[in-house]
Amino acid sequence: MAQSTKELGIRHKQKRTSLFKKVIYGLCPNCASISIFKYYIKLLSKCPNCGYEINTHKIGDGAAWFSMLLTSILVAIGALILEVNFQPKLWVHVIIWFPIVITLSVFILRPFKALLICLSTEKTN
């Protein structure tokens, strides 16, 4: 079956774009030309460029789980280092680590969501 030039161009571009670049910029896992996010973590239903259905991938809470796991590990290591070196009071830990936990969780969530979508796309193709 013959493929259109646009489909061949999209597949050629997809092979050139690395998974890292797709994840960091939130690019479409199929054509890698436009972001798949409508808002910070809200997904588009389909890619405006190639028409790829994005919401067919059910990633569930996987991105939130990995985000919380990485955040907990980093914060636990940081709190342990702070406690061993300086022995601050409990309220200092709360003042320092609460904003870091919230910020890290929010910033790490989007790349993990894009990663899981890209990996599920590669698995189905």
N, C-alpha and C positions, 0 to 999 in steps of 0.2 A: 504494500500500500504506500502510495506517495505521501510524503509529509510536506506541509507548506514551508515556505522559507522562514516565516516567523517562528514556527515550532522548532525548526532546526537551529535558528539563531538563539532561541531561548535555551535549548539544551546545551548548545556550545558555551553560552555565557554561564550557565549553571555549573558546568565542569570547571570553569576558570575561577569562580568565586569560592573562596575557602569557607569552611564551616565557621571558623572564628569570625570572619567578617560578617557573615549572615547573622550570627548570634549577637555580636556587639551592636550592629546597626539595626537589628530587627528586620532584616530583609526577607522578602518572600522566599520560601524554601525551594520553589519551583523555578522562578525566573531571576531572582536575586536583583531586581531592579528598583523595587519600591518597598517601603516599610509595611509590615502586616499589622501594625498597631494603629488603632484609631485614636486612642488616648495613651496614657503612659503604659497601662497594662491591658487595656480593652482591645480585643482583636477585631479586625475587619472580618466580615463573613466570607469575602473572597477577594483575591488580588485584583486591583483595578487594571493591571497591565496584562496579565495572562489569563485571568478568570479562574485561577486555581482556588478550589473550595478549601478554606483554611479551617473552618469550624467543624469539619468532619473528623478531625483528630481530637479524640477525647483524652487529654492529658491529665485531667482531674486536678488533684492537689499536689501533683508531683513537684511543680516549680516551687510552691510554698514550702514543701517539706525540705527540699534541697537548700532553699534560701535560709530557712531556720536552722538547719544542721550546720551550714557553713558559718552563719552568724554566731551560733552558740559556741562553736569551737574557737573562733577568733576572740570572742569576748571572754571566754573562760581562760584562755591562755594570757590575754592581756590583764585580766583581773588578778590572776595568780602572780604574774610578774610584778604588778603594782603592789600587791599585798606583801610579797616576799621582800621587795626592796625598800618600801616606804612605810608599811603598816598604817595606812590611813584609817580614819574612822569610817563607820558604815555609811554615813550620809555622803561622804566624799565619793565612795564607790557608786552610790545611787546617782549623784550629780554627773559623774563622768560616764558611766556605762549605759544609763537609760537612753540618752539621745543617740549614742553610738549604735545601740541595738535597733532602735527605730530607723535610723538613717541607713544602716547597712542592710536591713531587711528590705527596705523599699528599693534601694539601688540594685540589689542583687536579684530581685524577683524577676524583672523583665528579661535579663539575659538567660536565666534558667528557663523561663517560659519559651523563649525563642529557641533555645537549645533542644528542649523536648519536642517542639513542633518540627524542627529540622530533622531530628533523629527519627521521629515517627514517619516523616515523609520519605526519608531515605530507605527506611525499612519496607515501606509499601511499594516503592518503585523498583 
